[in-house]
Amino acid sequence: MTYQEYKEKEEKRIARCISFLEKGVDFADIHTAYIDEGVEIGAGTFIGPCVSLEGRTVIGENCKIIQNTRICDSVIKDHVEVQSSVITESTVGAGTKVGPFAYLRPESVIGENCKVGDFVEVKNSSVGDGSKASHLTYIGDSDVGRDVNIGCGVVFVNYDGTKKHRSVIGDGVFIGCNTNLVAPVKIGDRAYTAAGSTVTEDVPADSLCIARSPQTIKVQWAATRR
């Protein structure tokens, strides 16, 4: 690319940002925002520095797309907040908060008023309204119901080394911290999994699943080794 070509490209980019400003979009810095030609942004939305909106992305009204976020070919509904995250070929429902440092991979559908927190990755999955995965979780090839709480360190184990498998989580489920859900598995409505469980069988509704070894303490074991 020649300097003249770069200059013309930059002038077009700035002009796009100014056109959004005139429609009620707020920018922290139009000189650091990259907005593709096919992008749509609703009035009242804030675009932070170093934000990249690519492809056929649609951003709703009154959203906050905060610093260092990349969104490509995705639909972001009204009143969504995205912070320092990557979203590709996905849909995020109204009132949901994403990030910081979340990753929504293709074919992810997040419902309304959800939380996809720090270091949470979602791939080819649906998450129902009001559900939360606040930190350090992988949700892959799964359907998560409404009002589900997914604890820290949960892994949806979707790959057996040969094929991908799908899991289904019912409404109102509580998934305890550091639970492994080995697909294909179904967790019934309002069921609980105990922290540290590796779940390999379906869990009925309103039940508690404990799938971990009992704690064993050998008194003075360390002392005898010294």
C-alpha positions, 0 to 999 in steps of 0.5 A: 500500500502506498502512502497515498492509498493509506491516506485515502483509506484513513480519510474514509475511516475518519469520515465514517466515524464522523457520520456515526457521531452525527447519528448520536454515537459517542467515541473516546477517540475517532482516530483509534477506532476501526469501523468497517463500511458494512457496520451499523451502530445505534444512537447512544452507543459509546465506542472506546479507544482501539475498538475494531468493528468488522464485517456485517456487525450490528451494534444496538442502541446505548451500548458500551463497546469498551477499549481493545474490543474486536467484534466481527460479523456479529449482532449486539443488541441494545444496552450491552457492555463489551470490555476488552473482548473478542466476538466473532459470528455471534449474537449477544442479547440486550442488557448482557455484559461481556468481558473483560477478556472474554472470547465468543467464537462462531455460532454462539448465541448469548441471551438477555441480561447474561454475564460472560466474564473474564477469561470465559470462552464460548463456542457454538453454544447457546446461553439462556436469559439471565445466565452467568459464567463470571470467570475462567470457564469454557462452554463448547457445543452446549445449550445452557438454559435460563438463570444458570450459574456457572462457577469458576473453572468449569469446563464443558468437555466436548471432545473425546479425541475423535468427535465433538459431543453436545451437552444440555443444561436445564433452567435454574441449574447451579454448576459448582466451581471446577466441574467437568461436564463430560459430553454428551451429558444432560443436567436437569432443571434446578439441579446442582453439581458439587464443586470439583465434580467430573460429571459423566452421567445425566443428572435428574432435575432438582438433584445434587451430583457429587462426583469426586473422591472422598477426602483422605487425611493421613496424619503425620504422613509428611513428617515421616518422610522428612 
